[in-house]
């Protein structure tokens, strides 16, 4: 095994979706997907992140014990990322972290379209912590619950697309970042729909982890 993407929530379908996107981003690279059975079904806000952290960190330890070359934390909140990095002997990156860096490396300003309003302060805090506040237009909530991306994808896609359109029209940014792991599978559709670039964190993380 070379790399593993760990989904901090317990929804296996989301793990499968991320794994498909990650493998397509880096053909020929071995990537496995692990689901955090001890986490909540979705991570929506600070409390869910705290609940997910203990069993997520156990999976970080397991991955290190199995000799992986790198680990992706598959939640856009970058759940317990600093703790995971501190206890890992191999690179650990978050999909939010990767997406912001992908934009910054291109010199692009960005807005983020996420799920619910409860996630907005977390993402804003992360962006400031990574030093990218100067590139940020706005963190926008699409009012789509995380699990709706799995359970009602058609309605969820239209809501995310509508908020993406508002960001592109009103925020004066170069690109839009999709702010949820469950949005990864919407990326191709949204890229076809809009003229400005759309960045996905899962794709970005797979490309970055494979060269670290």
PyMOL commands that set and color helices and strands:
alter all, ss='L'
color gray80, all
select helices_A, chain A and resi 12-25+46-65+81-86+95-105+117-130+133-135+148-151+153-170+181-193+201-209
alter helices_A, ss='H'
color red, helices_A
select strands_A, chain A and resi 3-7+31-35+70-73+91-94+110-114+136-141+175-178+197-200
alter strands_A, ss='S'
color yellow, strands_A
deselect
rebuild
show_as cartoon
